[in-house]
Amino acid sequence: MKAVLLDEARFLEGLELPKPAKVSEYVTFDKTPQDNKVIIERCQDADIMICGTLRIEREVIEALPNLKLIQLSSSGMNTIDQEACKENKVALYNASAFAAKSVPEHTFMLMLNALRAGIHYHQKVADGSWRKDRSSQINQAPMIDVEGQTLGIIGVGTIGKRVSELAQAFGMTVLWAEHQGVEPRSDDYTDFETVLAAADVISLHCPLTPETKHLINKDTLAKMSKQPLIVNVARGAVVDSKAMAQAIENQQVLGYATDVFEKEPIATDDPLLKLAEQQHPRVIFSPHVASGSKNAHHKLWQIVQEQINTFINNTDINNTDEKSNDSSSNHKKNK
């Protein structure tokens, strides 16, 4: 089978990405523009498409008669027209849990920086304020310890559970939120609205679905009686940016620490950007890099290879005419 990797640059530079063993023909592109015509052209005779940064629409799927598998080098599947995949009998695999260590650690980086006003105090050193005003006069954002705080987790998958472990090691009380409007499935879960009211910190780890889009909105923010810090390493659209910015300005919440945004890169008119530009001590951003560690990307490619190899093994297509698996003889690399 022929596989086409559309966005090799999605991986860290220098990381070895060996060809999946069962693939007979392999073509890679460093980057592919978000242009349906270009995507179709590059995958015209491909059996397998590999991508992680592109939106794959119905037009693309229906224009590729040989396509049998879209293998994502990402965990989220909201960028793919899943109905079109089903209708055209194209399998869709994601790479879940590849960042089960990296994302939880990034979650705590964001959380601790916001609670302890890390960027704020870094700036006080860098701009000379510490030398000028001394420590007693620059302590404008009291640092908050995580020990004894209650952490509410929305989205209790592999990553959410790992965040729970780290939180408990810090001495936090952890509450797992049940789905909104659903009775807790077991004693391990707590009613959604109870979590909103009880949490000092709320950490988001749920996928983006029609049910979770703008899950954190004006109404749910109003139910957060303890003015919590919100941490988002899920998807940007899980949070209504306008409502969040207003909640911070009105001191309904302590702050917002996020790796993801409704539009990426962040739009210049995103109301959250203004808060960051004003150097709000409890607002911290990172550019969707929570899963970007070397270990995570190594694990990611392992998962991609394994899933492609398993797919080929399980397919009914006769592979008897496949050529040698030597990647040096059948790997075409493009810029």
N, C-alpha and C positions, 0 to 999 in steps of 0.2 A: 504493500500500500504506500501511497505517496502522502507525506505530511509536509505542511507548510507552517513554519513559525513566523508570525507576522511582526512581532515586536521584541526581538532579542534584547534590545536596550532596556526593556522592562526589568531585566536582571542586573545585579551589581556587576560592574566592569571587572573583568578578570576571573569571574566565576566560570568554571568548566561546565559546559552543557552538552554532555555526550548524546549522540543520536539515540533515540529509543531503539532497542535492539531489533524489534520485529518490523521496523519500518524499512522498506526497500529503497525508497527514494525520498530524499530529505532536502528541502529548500528553506533557507532562513533569510529574513530581512531584518536589518537593524531596527528600522522604524517603518511604520506604514501610516499614512495620513488617514484621518477620519473622512474617507471619501469612498462611497459605495462602489464607484466605478473601478477604483484602484484595487480595493479589496477583492472584488470579483475577478479582475484580471489576474491578480497574483495567485488566486486559489482556483482557477478555472477547471483544472483537472485534478485537484487534490481530493483525496479521500478523507483526510484529517486536517482540520484547521486548529492551530494552536495560537491563542492570544490571551492577553490579560488586561490590556489598556483600551481596547476598542469596543465601540458599540456595534453589535451585529444585528442588522434589521432584517425584516422579512424579505425585502428586495434582494438582499445578498443571498439569503438561504435559498430562495426560489430560483436564483440564477445559477446555482452550482449543482448540477444533476449528479455529479459523482460524490458529493459530500455525504459522509456517513457519520462523522463525529466532530463536534466542536469541543476541544479540550481547553479548558480555561486554566491559565496560570494565575488564578485568583480564587478567592473563596466566594465572593458575591456573584450572583447570576442575574442581577437586575438589569444588566446592560445587554442581555441577549433576548431576542424575541422567542420566548419559550413555546408559545403556541405554534409559531411557524416551524419550529424544530419538530414538534409532535406531528404536525400535519404532513411534514415532508420526510418523516421517519429518520430524522437526524438525531443521534444520541448527543446528550449534553452532559459533560462531566465538569465538576469544579474541583478545586484542590482545597478541601476543607481542612482546617486544623493545622495547616503547615506553619502557622505563626503562633502556635499555642503557648510558646514561651516569650516570644518577642513582643506581642501585643500586650499581654498583661504587664510586662515590665515597663512598656511605654505608658500604659495606663497610670502606673504609679509615678513615673516621671512627671506626667502632666499634673496629677493630683497633688504631689508634694510641692511642685513648683508653685501651684496656685495657692495652696494652703499656707505655705511659708513665704509667699511673695518673692520667689526666687529671682525673677527678671527685674522686679522693682529694686531689690537690694544690689543686684549685680550692677545696675545702672548707677546707683549711688556711689559705688566704688569707681566705676569707669569714668564718670563725668566730674569727679573731684569733690562731690558733695560731702563725702565722708571726711576728707581732710579739712574742709571748710566748716562744716557744722557739727562734727563729732557724732558719735553714735546716738547719744540721747536725743538729738534733734532730728534725726532722720528716720526714727522708728515710727513711721506714719502708717504702717500696715502690720498690725500685730500678727506674729506667726502663730499658726494653729497646729497643735500636735494631732496626729492621726489616732494615737492610742486613746481608747475610750469613745471614739466616734462611731456612729452607726452608718454603715455603708449599705445602700440599697442597690442591688444589681438587677438590671432589666435586660434579660437575654442570658439564660443560664445554659449555655452550651459548653464546649470544651474550654473556651477562653474565659467565659464568665466563672466557671468553676475554679480555674487557675487563679483568677483575680481574688476569689474567695479565700483560697489558701494563703495568698500573700497578705491579704487584709487581716486574717486571723493571726498571722505571724507578727503583724504590727500591733496587735491588741485591739483590733476593731471588732465590733459586733456586725455580723453580716445578715442581711435579709434578702431572700430571693423573691422577686416579684412575680406573681402569677400574671398571665395574660389579662389585659384590661377587660373587665366585665365578666370574668370567669372565676368560679369558685376555686380556691386552692386545691390542687390535685392531691396533695399530701401535706403532712406536717412540716415538710422541708420548705414549703412555699408559703408566702404571705400575700394576702389580698393586695392588689395593685395600688389602690388608693391609700391603704394603710402604710405601704412602703413610702409613698410620696410624702405622707405627713410625718413619718418617723425618722427619715434619713437625714443625716448631716451631710452626706455625700451621696450622689446618685451617679452610677456608672452605667453607660449604655453599651450593650454588646449584642443587640438584636439585629437580624437582617432587615433590609428595607423591603417592605411588602405594602400592598394597599392598606393593610390594617395598621402598619407602623409608621406610615408617612405622616409627619408632623404629630407624632405621638406626644412629643413635648411641645405643647402649645399654650395659648393664653389660659385656657381652662385648667389644664393639668398643672401648670406653673402656679396657679392660684391656690392649689391644694397642698403646696409644699410649705407647711407652716414653720419649719425650722430654718428657712432661708438657706438651703443647701448649696454646696458647690456641685455643678453638673459637669461630668466628664464624658466626652463622646469619642469613642474609637469604633463606632458602628458605621453608620452612613450619615452624611450631612443632612439629608432630607428627613431623618427621624426627628430632627429639631426644626421648628419654625424660627428661622433666624431673626425675623422682625420681633416676634414675641419674646425671644430670649434677650435681645438687646434692650427692649423695654423693661423686662424683668430685672435686669442688672442695674439699669439706670434708676429704677424705682426701689431698688434694694429688696426686691422679693426673693432674690437668690444672691448668694455670696459672690459667685463668679461663674465663668465658663471656660473649661479647658478642653480643647478639641483638636483632633487630627484630621477631621473631615468637614466638608462644607457642602451646602446645597448645590453650588456650582463650583467646579474645580478646573483650573485654579480659581481661588476665591474672586468673586466679582468685585469690581471697584466700588460698586454701590451697595455692597452687602453692609447692612447696618452694624454688624459685629466688627467690621474692619475699623470703623471709627473709634470704637472702644479700645482696640489694640493700639491705634495711633495715638490715642490720648494717654497711653501707658497705664491703663487700669491695672492695679497690682494683682488682681485675681483673674485676669483674662490672659490666657496663654494659648498660642496656636502652633501647630506643626503641619507641614504640607503633605499630609496623607503618607507618612513614612513609618507608621507604627510597626508594619510587618517587614521593614527594610533591613534587618540584620543579615549578616553573612550566613549565619546558621539557618535562619528562616528561609532564605533563598535557596540554599543547598537542599534543604528538606523539600521545598516546593518543587524543584526540578526532579527530585527522586519520585515524588508523587505523580507528577506529569508522566514521566517515563513508565512507571508501573501501570498506570491506568491505560495508557495507550497500548502497551504490550498485552495487557489482559484483554482489552477490546479486540485486538487483532486475533488473539488466540481463540476468542469466543465467537468470532464472526463466522458466518457460513460461506464467506467468499473463498474460493480456491486460490491459495497462495503458492501453488507449485511452481509458478514461473518467476518467483521473486529471485532477485539476484543476491550477490554476496552482501552480508551485513556490514562489510568494512566501510566505515563512515568516510574514509579518505577517498573512496572511489565513487561514492554516490551522494555526496553532500555538497550542495551548491549554496554558497554564502553570498548574500547581496547586501549592499548598503542602502 
